[in-house]
């Protein structure tokens, strides 16, 4: 297990244990799963955002160079 998953498990266990209904094992499992999902989603989201900003910048640069008006599209 990585440190991120251990921290996620600890936080999940603490949140689930605070309710007092049952053991905090299921909260630890859910926390570890959530940490793994988050570590997979964040790089994908950053990559998508970077690509989107690059494409948008290229479009604005093209419009600036060629003088294309948005109303003509």
Beta strands, then each sheet from edge to edge (+ up, - down):
end
